[in-house]
C-alpha cells in the first residue's frame, strides 16, 4: 500500500531573499524535484 506524505513549510512571504535562496538550494537537492511550475513541485515515485 502506498502512503501519501504532505509536508508544509510555514515561511512568511516577506522573508528576506537570502531565506528564499537557501530554500531553493535545498529543494534542488531533493528527490523528484521538478522545479517551479509555477510553485514548488515534486513528481514521481520511489522505485
Secondary structure by P-SEA (a helix, b strand, c coil): cbbbbbbbbbccccccaaaaaaaaaaaaacccccccccccccccccc
